Amino acid sequence: MILTSSEDGCVRIFDTRTSFTGNGASNGLCEFGLPLKEEALSISTGYDGSLVAVGGSKGKIHFYDLRMAGDNHNNLLGSYVDAHTEEVTSVEFQSSSSSLLLTASEDGLMCTHDTAQPNEENALKSVMNIGTPIRSANFFGPNLDGCWCLTGSETMSIYHHESAQPISQPYLNLKNNNNIREYLTHQVRASTTHPQIQIDYLVGCQWNSTKQELSLLAGSSDGNAAVFNVDASSISLSQTLHNGHKGCVRSFQFIQQTGEADLSNNLPTLFTGAEDARLCEWTSRNSNTRSSKNIDASFIKMNGFSSKIGSTSGKKKGGPIRKHKKKQQHSPY
């Protein structure tokens, strides 16, 4: 099952087991429409996949019950309307079975809510004021008691969500204490892999529960990128990603391969997507060392889709650049 949200205000549910239609798209099982023509900017599922939280463009968080999807496509369970005043750019349940919800917004606030409570006032557990518009956030840590967020001005914050207190960050000792890109560029240039990589933007973070590590992906405008390990006292370079993309990297996902004999020494497979219309799979040259390493990319063609991923002979490399939203956004690029 795949859930999607979009600027048309619809949340759609797709079943990948169904056959593809003639235009290359799978059949949607059902869809929800947000009220008052609100754009659906973020989505997450909790309660073992039965509850869907949707972050909207008018500062509201809406809830739908997937178990009632077949009966009433627009059956809205309820909404949180007071936590945020601007676009809710990120909603994340602590786990697929949890009732604890993390929300982040363009208003610079990151909040946690216990959705098991009967009303919004009782549900609000903590508020963290980042002070700048937030574009992504999520939980991390052995007990998922930490949360990270990235902002539109390319800063990163790490908090303990229950106490709403920030966790120490080493790059704050720089002269320009908000310029994490300067700190990460210094980390790359101190290595022997690809010291010419300039970190221009932050892509996102992912918690690896097997290795108990928080990974940060950051990139350069020419398509190169680097993976860093983040903890309370340091940020260290883990891998550099070179000669894979020709445009800004926008998304990534680590996937731990099943059947590996020693998960402590083997790196998970890394997939990245970028504005050059490429999907890259990254594999390590040497998985027996924990030092920084350069890893190679291979290009993937997705079965069932007519558009080609990667470069094509006789044609210009790359693909269309992502369209910007009509309304003014906080964008550092």
C-alpha positions in Angstrom: 0.0 0.0 0.0 1.2 3.5 -0.9 -0.2 6.7 0.5 0.4 10.0 -1.3 -0.5 13.6 -0.5 -0.4 16.6 -3.0 -1.1 20.2 -3.5 -4.6 19.4 -5.0 -5.7 18.6 -1.4 -6.2 14.9 -2.0 -4.7 12.0 -0.1 -4.8 8.9 -2.3 -4.2 5.2 -1.4 -2.7 2.9 -4.0 -2.3 -0.9 -4.0 0.8 -1.9 -5.8 -0.6 -5.4 -6.2 -3.1 -4.2 -8.7 -2.4 -4.1 -12.4 -1.1 -1.0 -14.1 -3.4 1.0 -16.4 -2.5 2.0 -19.9 -0.9 5.3 -18.9 1.5 3.6 -16.5 -0.3 4.5 -13.3 -1.8 2.1 -10.8 -5.4 2.2 -9.7 -6.1 4.1 -6.6 -8.2 2.3 -4.0 -9.7 5.5 -2.5 -8.9 9.1 -1.8 -9.6 11.7 0.9 -10.2 15.4 0.2 -9.0 18.0 2.7 -11.7 20.6 3.7 -11.8 24.2 2.4 -9.5 23.4 -0.6 -6.5 23.0 1.7 -3.3 21.6 0.2 -2.1 18.3 1.6 1.6 18.9 2.3 2.6 16.0 4.5 1.3 12.6 5.6 2.0 9.8 8.2 0.2 6.7 9.5 -0.1 5.4 13.0 -2.1 2.9 15.1 -0.8 0.0 12.9 -1.7 1.9 9.7 -5.4 2.6 10.6 -5.0 6.3 11.3 -3.7 8.9 8.8 -2.5 12.3 9.8 -2.3 15.0 7.1 -0.5 18.3 7.4 -2.3 21.1 5.5 -1.4 24.4 3.9 -3.5 26.4 6.4 -1.8 25.3 9.6 -4.1 22.4 10.4 -3.5 18.7 11.0 -6.4 16.5 9.8 -7.1 12.8 10.8 -8.7 10.1 8.8 -9.5 6.4 9.6 -8.4 4.1 6.8 -10.7 1.4 8.1 -13.6 3.6 7.1 -12.2 4.5 3.7 -14.4 2.2 1.7 -17.6 3.6 3.4 -17.0 7.4 3.1 -14.1 8.8 1.2 -14.4 12.2 3.0 -15.0 10.9 6.5 -12.9 13.3 8.6 -12.3 12.2 12.2 -11.1 15.5 13.4 -8.5 18.2 13.1 -5.9 20.1 15.2 -6.3 23.8 14.5 -4.3 25.6 17.2 -0.9 24.1 17.2 0.4 25.9 14.0 -0.4 29.1 12.2 1.3 28.4 8.8 1.9 25.4 6.5 2.4 22.1 8.3 5.4 20.8 6.3 6.0 17.6 8.3 3.9 15.1 10.3 5.4 11.9 11.6 4.1 9.3 14.0 6.8 8.0 16.4 6.3 4.5 15.0 3.7 2.7 12.9 1.9 1.5 16.0 2.4 4.7 18.1 -0.1 7.4 19.1 2.6 10.1 19.5 2.7 12.5 16.6 5.4 15.0 15.7 4.4 18.0 13.6 6.5 20.9 12.2 5.6 24.0 10.3 6.6 27.1 8.4 5.8 29.0 11.7 9.1 27.6 13.1 7.4 25.4 15.7 7.9 21.7 16.2 5.3 20.0 18.4 4.4 16.6 19.8 0.9 15.4 20.3 -0.6 12.3 22.0 -3.4 11.5 19.6 -4.9 9.1 22.1 -6.2 12.1 24.0 -9.8 13.2 23.4 -9.1 16.8 22.4 -6.3 18.9 21.0 -5.6 20.8 24.2 -4.9 17.6 26.2 -3.0 16.0 23.2 -0.3 18.7 23.1 2.7 17.4 24.9 5.6 19.7 24.0 6.5 22.7 21.8 9.9 23.4 20.5 10.5 26.9 19.0 13.2 26.6 16.2 12.7 30.2 15.2 12.9 29.6 11.4 10.6 27.8 9.0 10.9 24.0 9.2 10.7 21.8 6.1 11.3 18.3 7.6 11.4 16.6 11.0 11.3 13.2 12.5 12.0 11.1 15.6 15.3 9.3 16.3 17.2 7.5 19.1 17.2 4.1 20.6 13.9 4.9 22.3 12.9 7.4 19.7 13.0 10.1 22.4 14.9 12.6 20.2 13.7 14.6 17.2 15.6 16.4 14.5 14.5 19.1 12.1 15.9 20.8 9.0 14.9 24.3 8.1 14.5 26.3 4.9 17.5 28.4 5.8 19.7 25.2 5.8 20.1 24.8 9.6 19.6 21.7 11.7 18.3 21.3 15.2 18.2 18.3 17.5 15.9 18.2 20.5 14.8 15.9 23.3 11.0 16.0 22.6 9.7 15.2 26.1 11.6 18.0 27.8 11.6 20.3 24.7 15.3 21.0 25.3 17.9 21.2 22.6 20.7 18.7 22.4 24.3 20.1 22.1 25.5 20.5 18.6 29.3 20.8 17.8 29.0 23.2 14.8 27.5 25.9 17.1 31.0 26.8 18.1 31.7 28.2 14.7 32.0 32.0 14.2 28.8 31.8 12.2 27.0 29.5 14.6 24.1 28.7 12.2 26.2 27.7 9.2 26.2 23.9 9.4 27.1 23.8 5.7 30.5 25.4 6.5 31.1 22.8 9.2 30.2 19.9 6.9 32.3 21.3 4.0 35.2 21.4 6.4 34.6 17.7 7.4 34.6 16.7 3.7 37.7 18.7 2.8 39.6 17.2 5.7 39.1 13.7 4.2 41.0 12.1 1.4 38.1 11.1 -0.7 36.6 14.1 -2.5 37.8 17.3 -0.8 36.4 19.5 -3.6 32.8 18.8 -2.6 31.1 22.0 -1.4 28.1 21.4 0.9 25.3 23.8 -0.3 22.2 22.3 1.2 20.8 19.6 3.6 18.7 16.9 2.2 17.4 15.0 5.3 18.1 12.6 8.1 17.4 8.9 8.8 17.7 6.8 11.9 19.3 3.4 11.5 17.8 1.2 14.3 20.2 -1.6 13.5 23.4 0.4 13.8 21.9 2.9 16.3 23.0 5.9 14.1 21.5 9.1 12.8 22.6 9.8 9.3 22.5 13.2 7.6 22.7 13.6 3.8 23.9 16.9 2.4 24.8 17.8 -1.1 26.3 20.3 -3.6 24.6 22.1 -6.4 26.4 20.0 -9.0 24.9 16.7 -7.7 27.6 15.4 -5.4 26.7 14.6 -1.9 28.0 13.2 1.4 26.6 11.2 4.3 27.4 12.2 7.9 26.9 10.4 11.2 25.3 12.7 13.8 25.4 12.4 17.6 25.2 14.8 20.6 29.0 15.6 20.6 30.1 15.3 16.9 29.2 15.2 13.3 31.6 12.9 11.3 31.9 12.1 7.6 30.8 8.6 6.7 30.6 8.4 2.9 30.9 10.6 -0.2 28.6 10.2 -3.2 30.4 11.3 -6.3 29.5 11.2 -10.1 26.0 9.9 -9.6 23.8 13.0 -10.0 23.9 16.1 -12.2 21.4 18.1 -10.2 20.4 18.8 -6.6 19.6 15.6 -4.6 16.1 15.9 -3.1 15.4 12.5 -1.4 17.2 9.4 -0.1 16.5 6.1 1.6 18.7 3.6 3.3 17.5 0.0 2.9 19.1 -2.8 4.9 19.5 -5.9 2.8 18.0 -9.1 4.2 20.1 -12.1 4.8 23.3 -10.3 5.5 25.6 -12.4 7.7 27.0 -9.4 9.7 24.8 -6.3 9.8 27.3 -4.5 12.1 29.9 -4.4 9.3 27.8 -4.2 6.2 26.4 -0.8 5.1 22.7 -0.7 4.0 22.0 0.1 0.3 21.5 3.8 -0.3 19.0 5.1 -2.9 18.9 8.8 -3.9 16.7 10.8 -6.2 17.5 14.2 -7.7 16.3 17.0 -9.9 18.2 15.4 -12.9 15.5 12.7 -13.0 18.0 10.0 -11.9 17.4 7.4 -9.3 20.8 6.1 -8.1 21.6 3.0 -6.1 24.9 3.3 -4.1 27.1 0.4 -3.1 30.2 0.6 -1.0 33.6 -0.4 -2.4 34.7 -1.6 1.0 32.1 -2.5 3.6 34.7 -3.8 6.1 35.8 -0.4 7.4 33.9 2.3 9.3 36.1 5.1 7.9 34.9 7.6 5.3 34.6 6.0 1.9 33.6 6.8 -1.7 30.8 4.6 -3.0 29.7 4.0 -6.6 26.4 4.6 -8.2 24.4 2.5 -10.6 21.3 3.8 -12.4 17.9 2.1 -12.2 15.1 2.0 -14.7 11.8 1.5 -13.0 9.7 -1.3 -14.6 6.2 -0.2 -15.6 7.1 3.4 -16.3 7.8 4.9 -19.7 10.2 7.6 -18.6 13.9 6.6 -18.5 16.0 7.1 -15.4 19.6 8.1 -16.0 21.4 9.4 -19.1 20.3 8.4 -22.6 22.6 8.4 -25.6 21.9 11.1 -28.1 19.8 13.1 -25.6 20.5 15.7 -23.1 21.4 14.2 -19.7 19.1 14.7 -16.8 15.4 15.7 -16.7 13.0 18.4 -15.8 13.7 20.5 -12.8 11.0 20.5 -10.1 8.4 23.3 -10.5 8.3 25.8 -7.7 5.0 26.5 -5.9 3.2 29.7 -7.0 3.1 31.0 -3.4 6.3 32.5 -2.0 8.3 30.0 -0.1 11.5 30.1 2.1 14.0 28.8 -0.4 17.8 29.0 0.0 18.6 27.8 -3.5 
